[in-house]
């Protein structure tokens, strides 16, 4: 079985490897040599021991009402030295959350945040980087994730739309944008922008402060009528949409 940075975080793959005789130590040793980001042994053990609940993976989002937000979290605009002004910036989780909260996420929720993408958009349609002008796009994180956990600080007037089609010719490539990490200078995510005449396949109104698992590998966009601060967690311990559903099932 071929293993890469995506499949190593898929509990279904790891259950197969365990049945074939691989140990968690073997897997961690392999990861240290073949994956281009650090995977702590404790994280490998957490994925290795993750139970599978075999929930259906249909849909484009799943709200996580049992996942509590950090009551002492920092608003992204209050982080020293950061100016958003309608931009997208990468934050380390330690910049926004307390150590106690990050421990709660890992130990009680099986949520290991790798980094946080923060999307600041203006609501005025005449302003550059407006949420009303956001293009249809897919996110392509360096780690190959198909989903993220999002929430919005403050009032949320946004609606997220997905444009799904089996015909790739329905989407015309418009541009590709790199997002360089401002922490370690090495992590780089991309968003690939498209134009399409398709009508939305699904929509989700007002994510608000309820953490919500959303698909980012299907073309999507957000429309909002007011200024919007969206925080998006990119996770270390899951990758595929089905793996996210499996791991986060207790929070649904």
N, C-alpha and C positions, 0 to 999 in steps of 0.2 A: 504494500500500500504506500502510495506517495504521500509524504507529509510536507507541509509548508507552513508559513506563518498564519494562514487562515485555518487549515484543518487541525493544527495542533491545539486550537482553542475550541474545537467542536466536540462536545462530550460523546456524541455518537461514534465519532472516529476513535476516541480514546477508549471507549468500551470495547471496541473491536480489537485494538492493539493489546489491551489487557488480556483479552481472551486468547490472543496469540502468544502470550507469555512475556510480553514486555513489562518491565517494572517502572514505577514512577521515577526512580533514580535514572534508569536508562533514558527515559523521555527527557528529563531535565538536562542530562549530559548532552543529548542530541541538540536540544534547543539552544544551549549556550554556544554551540558551534555553528548553527545553521540559521538562526533567526536574528535579524538585525536590530532587535531591541531586547532589553533585559527582561527575562521572565523569571522572577524569584521562585525558588523551590516551593514556597508556601502557595504561590499561585498555581503552579503545576499540580500540586496535591489537591487544591480546591477543585480544579477542573476534573481531575482524575476521579474524585469521589462524588461528583455531581450526579444525583439520581435523575433518571429520565421519566417524565410523567406522560410523554406521548400526547401532548395536547395538539389540536389542529393548528396549523400555522397560516390559515387563510386570512386575508385582510392586509391592510396597509398600516395599521396602528393598533396598539393595545394600551389602554390606560393602566397605570400602576398605582391604584389608590392606597395600597398598603405601604408604599415607599414614602417615608417622611423626608421632607427637606430640612436642611440644617437651619435651625432658628437663629443661629449666629453667623450665617453665611454673609459674605460681602457682596454688595452689588458690584457688577463689573466696572461701572463708571467710577467707583471709589478706590480702585487699585492704583497705587502710586505709579506715576510715570506712564500711564496708558491713556491715550486719547482715541476715542472710538470714531466719532463724527461720521457715522454711516458705514463703518468698515466691519470687517471680520477679523478677529484677533484670537490667537491661541493662548490659553492660560494653562498653567499647571494647576492641578486640583488644590494644591496647598495654598494658592493665592486666593481662593474663594471660600474654602471650607476649613473647619477646625480639624485637628488631628482626631479628636473623639468621633466626629461625624464620619470621617473617612474610615475609621476602624469599624464603626457600625455598618457602613456599606459593605465592607469586605466580609466581616464575620457573620452578620445577620441577614444580609440581602444577596450575597454572592455577586456584588457589583464592585468591580475593580476599574476605576477610572484611569485611563491612560493620559488623556488630556481633554480640555474643554474648549470647544469652538464657541465663541460668543458672536452672535450676529446682531449688529445694531443697525436698524433701518428707520429712516424717517417716514412719517405717514403722509407727508405732503407730496402729491403726485408731480409737483413742479421741481422737487428737490432731487439732485443726484443721489444715487443709492437709496432710493425710496423703495419701501416694501411693495408699493403699488406697481413698481417697474421691474421687480425681480424676474429674471428669465427662468424658463423651464430648464432644469439642470439635474444632474446626478452628482452625488458626492463620491469621490474615490479615495478614501483614506489610504495611507501607506500600508496599513495592516489589512486592507481588503474587506472591511466590515460592510455588512448589508443593512445595518440598522444602527440607531443611536437612541439615547434617552434624552428627550427635550423637555424643558419647561420655560415659562416666560416670566420675567420679573415685571411686576406692576400689572396694570390693566391690559388685557389682550384683546384686540379687535381683529386679530389675524385669522385667516382661513387657509389651511394647507390643502393643496390640490395635487393629486397624482394623475399622471397621463400614461396609462399602460397600454401597450400594443405589442402583438407578436410580430408585427411588420416593422423592421428597423428603418425602412424607407419613409415611415411616417415622421421621422425625426431628422432634421437637417442640422449637422454640426455647425455651431456658430463660433464658439471660442472655448479655450481651456485656460483656467486660471489656477495658478499655484498659490498655496497658502503656507508660507514658511513659519515654523514655530519661532516664537520670540523668547523661548526658554533655552533650548539647547542648540539651536541653529542647525539641527539635522533632520528633525521630523518635518515632513512635508505632505500635506493633503492637497488634493485637487478637486475642483468642481468643473464638470464638462457641461457647457451651455448649449441649448438647442433652440430651434424654432420649430413649431408644429401647429397644425390647424386642428388637431384633435380636440374633442371636448374632454373634460376631466372624467376619469374613470371612478374617482372617489374623492371625497373631501372630508376634512376634519375641522370643525370650528372651535376656536378659542381653547388652545391647550392650557393656557393659564398656568397656575402654580401646581397643577397635578402632573407629576412626572409621567411622561408618555413615551412608550416605545414606538418609534416611527421608522418606516423603511426609507433608506436614503439611496438605494441602488436602483430604484424605479424613478423615471423622470418626474419631477415635482416642482412646485413653486408655492410661495406664500403671498397672499394679498392682504394688506392691512390698511386701515384708514387713519391710524395714529402711530406715533413713535413706538417702536417695538424693540425689546431686549430679549433675545432668545438665547438660552444657554443649552448647548448640546454636548452631552457626555459621549466620548468615544472610548469604548470599553476594551480592556485587555483580555478578559477571560471568555469572550464569546465573539463569534464572527458572522456566521450565517443567520438568516432570519429564523430558521427553525431552531438553531442552537439558542438564540436569544429567548425564544418562547419556552424552550425546555428549562433553561436556567432560571428565568424570572417568573415561572409559573406560580410560586408561592406568593408573589406580590400582586397578582392579577385580581 
